[in-house]
Amino acid sequence: MNRTISPLRPHLPFRDSSGSTAVEFALLCPLYLLLIMGMTAYGVYFGTAHSVQQIAADAARVAVAGLDSLERQQLATGFVQRHAGGYLFIDVDNVSVSVGDDPADRTQFNVIVSYDASELPIWALHERLAMPAKTIERRSTIRIGGI
């Protein structure tokens, strides 16, 4: 009987390892797929949150042109209604906007944009994972009159 001896371990003969790669793949593939799907789902959520912040900031910039509180409200609300669909991952039907003077400081004007993120793919992940809020709310504040 002629046996081939392993050069790394001279006391052990070579064993048949033709199926070891398939077994390793079968064990690790679900973990890798879960990791990739999780990164993608959280990436979509964070991209949506960034878009909501950008909508709020852009609406606040547009509202600067208003001469009074009512005109600023109309400008900011109109901007959000017309342009929210152009932002990444945003469905216009799930966006709500609240605008008005800051009650604590009358020299500030607030634009608050809320987005119902319950339709994003992140909620299809395992329920035991730490999940963010289903409503994304971002605020942008501007000074009135350049004070």
N, C-alpha and C positions, 0 to 999 in steps of 0.2 A: 504494500500500500504506500503510494507516494503522496505526501502531503506538502502543500506549500506553506511555508512559515512566514508570518507577518514580520516585516522588517522593523516595525515600531515595537512590537511585543513578541519577541522571539519564542516565548513559551506558549502563545496562543495561535492556533491555526486560523486561517481566514474562514469566515462564516458567510453564508449566503445573505446578502443585504439588499437584494434587488427590490424588495417591497417597502423598505424603510422610508424612502422619500414619500411614497404615497400615504403611508401612515402618518408621518409628520405633517404633511399637507392637510390631511383629514382632521387632525387635531387642532391645527393652528388657523385654518381657513375661516371658521366661524368667528374666531376672535378678531382677525384682521378685518373681516367684513363688518362686524359690529363697530369696530374702531373707525373705519372709513365712513360708514353711514352716520355715526355720531358726530364726527367732525363736519360732515356735510350739512347735517341738520342744524347744528349749532352755528355753523358759518352762515347759513341762510337767516337764522334768527338774529345774529349780530349784524348782518348786512341790513336787515329790515330795521333794526333799532337805529343804525346809523342813518338810514334814509329818513326815518321819522325825525331825528334831530336836525337833519339838513332842511326838511320841510319847515320845521319850526323856525330855524334861523333865517331861511329865505323869506318866509312870510313876515318875520319881524323887520327885515331889511326893507321890504316893500311897504310896510306900514309906516315907516319913517316919513314918507311923503304926505301922510294925512295931516290936515290942519287942525282937526279936533278929534276927540275920542271916537265919535261915530264914524267919521271917514276912515280912521285907522282900522277900526273893526271891519268895515266893508272891504278895504283893500286887502287885509290879511286873510279874511275868510274867502274872498273871491280868488286870491292867489292859490290857496290850498285846494279849492274846488276845481280850478282849471288845470293845475299843474301836478297834483299829487300822483296821478297815473304815470307820469314820466320818471318817477323815482324807482330804483331797483327794489323788487319784491313787494311793492305796495299795490293793494287793491283799493281803489277809490271808495268803494262802498263801505269799507271798514275804517275809514278815517273820520275823526271828529275833531273839531277845532274850537277852542275857547279863547277869546281875546278880550282885553280890557285893561284899564288902568290898575296898577298895583295899589291895593287899599292901604298898605303900610307906607308907601312912598309915592306920592302923586306925580313925581317926576319920572316914574318908570311905567313902561307899557309892556304887558306880558302877552305872549302868544304860547298857548299850551295845545299841543297836538297829541291826541290819543289814537292808538291803532289797536284794533282787535286782532291779535295774532293767533287766534285759536285755529286757523286754517293752515298754519305753517306745518311743514313735515316734522318738526321737532317733537310734536305730540304723539307721533307714531312710535317713538322709542319706548323702551321699557319703563313702566310706571314707577319703578323703584329708584330710578336715577333722579338726581337733583335737577329740577326743572325751573326755569325762570317764570316770571309772571306772564299770564296770557294777554294782558293789556300792556302795551308799550306806551309810556307817556313821557314826553320830552317837552321842555320849556325853553323859551328864549326871551330875554328881556332886553329892551332898548330904552335909552334915555329920550325923553321928550324934549324937543327944542334945543338939543345940543348943550344942555346944562352940564 
